[in-house]
Amino acid sequence: MGEINEQKERRRLADLYASLEEGELQEIAGDADSLTAVAREALRAEMLSRGMEATPARRETKETSTSKREAPRPVMIGRHRDSPEALVAKSILDSAGIESFLTDENLVRMDWFYSNLVGGIKLMVREEDAETARKVLEQNPGET
């Protein structure tokens, strides 16, 4: 059944790419890393059929294996017993331009007794932003 869906997707993408202008195809090819393998294959086929320069197929498989190894990992930088203090910390990071999210927030909102059970509301950021986020939160006197 997976092959049927893949074939349908391949046809759909071939039709889509055939309807686009060369400049649009080049723009999509510039960000080929964000495409699925089927989409890259369909894009490459369309570009070659128009006589355009396409990225080599070997490069695509290398990038796919590289991107699998480098999946971004979230890091917990704080635990909070209550929603208000967790939301304040998140808003401080948001104001500093650091993407963050809260885990177990909804569970604790439903019944705050669960906070101790799950270890509180956890403030998570990207691994590469963790050090900066900790420093930003330490600078704010209202943060605990």
C-alpha positions in Angstrom: 0.0 0.0 0.0 3.0 2.3 0.6 4.0 2.0 -3.0 0.6 3.1 -4.2 0.8 6.3 -2.1 4.4 6.9 -3.2 3.4 6.5 -6.8 0.5 8.9 -6.4 2.8 11.4 -4.6 5.4 11.1 -7.4 2.7 11.8 -10.0 1.3 14.7 -8.0 4.7 16.3 -7.6 5.6 15.7 -11.3 2.5 17.6 -12.3 3.2 20.4 -9.8 6.8 20.9 -10.9 5.7 20.8 -14.5 3.4 23.7 -13.9 6.1 25.9 -12.4 8.4 28.3 -14.1 12.2 27.7 -14.2 12.9 30.4 -11.6 10.5 28.8 -9.2 12.1 25.4 -9.7 15.5 26.9 -9.0 14.2 28.4 -5.8 12.8 25.1 -4.6 16.1 23.4 -5.6 18.0 25.9 -3.5 16.3 24.5 -0.4 16.2 20.8 -1.6 17.3 19.7 1.9 13.8 20.4 3.2 12.2 18.1 0.6 11.4 14.4 0.9 13.4 11.9 -1.2 10.4 11.5 -3.6 10.1 15.3 -4.0 13.8 15.7 -4.6 13.6 12.9 -7.2 10.6 14.5 -9.0 12.3 17.9 -8.9 15.5 16.6 -10.3 13.6 14.7 -13.1 11.7 17.9 -14.1 14.8 20.1 -14.1 16.7 17.6 -16.2 13.8 17.3 -18.7 14.0 21.1 -19.2 17.8 21.0 -19.6 18.4 22.8 -16.4 21.3 22.0 -14.1 20.1 19.8 -11.2 21.8 18.8 -8.0 23.6 15.4 -8.3 21.6 12.4 -7.0 24.6 11.2 -4.9 24.6 14.5 -2.9 20.9 14.0 -2.0 21.5 10.6 -0.3 24.5 12.0 1.6 22.5 14.9 3.0 19.6 12.6 4.0 21.9 10.4 6.0 23.6 13.5 7.5 20.3 15.1 8.5 19.2 11.9 10.3 22.3 12.0 12.5 21.9 15.7 13.5 18.4 15.8 14.8 17.9 18.7 17.1 17.4 17.7 20.7 15.4 19.7 23.3 17.1 20.3 26.6 15.3 21.0 29.9 16.6 24.2 31.5 14.1 24.6 34.3 11.3 23.0 36.4 8.4 24.9 37.8 5.8 23.8 40.3 3.1 26.2 39.0 1.9 27.4 35.6 2.4 31.2 36.3 6.1 31.0 37.1 6.6 28.6 34.1 4.8 31.0 31.8 6.9 34.0 33.1 10.1 32.1 32.4 8.9 31.1 28.9 7.8 34.7 28.1 11.3 36.0 29.2 12.9 33.6 26.7 10.3 34.5 24.0 11.2 38.2 24.5 14.9 37.3 24.1 14.1 35.6 20.8 14.8 32.1 22.2 12.3 29.5 21.1 11.0 27.4 24.0 8.1 25.2 25.0 6.6 23.8 28.2 6.0 20.1 28.9 3.5 18.7 31.3 1.9 22.1 31.5 -1.6 20.9 30.6 -1.4 18.0 33.0 -0.5 20.4 35.9 -3.2 22.8 34.9 -5.9 20.1 35.1 -4.9 19.3 38.6 -1.9 20.9 40.3 -1.4 17.8 42.6 0.1 16.1 39.5 3.0 18.6 39.5 5.0 16.6 42.1 4.2 13.4 40.3 5.5 14.4 36.9 8.4 16.6 38.3 6.8 19.9 37.6 6.3 21.9 34.4 9.5 21.6 32.4 10.9 24.5 30.3 12.6 23.2 27.2 14.8 24.8 24.6 17.0 23.7 21.7 20.3 22.2 22.7 22.3 25.0 21.1 20.2 27.7 22.9 20.5 26.1 26.4 23.5 28.1 27.7 22.1 31.4 26.4 18.7 30.7 27.8 20.1 29.9 31.3 22.1 33.1 31.3 19.0 35.1 30.2 16.9 33.6 33.0 19.6 34.2 35.6 19.7 37.9 34.7 16.0 38.3 35.6 15.4 38.8 39.3 11.8 37.5 39.1 13.0 34.1 37.9 13.4 31.3 40.4 
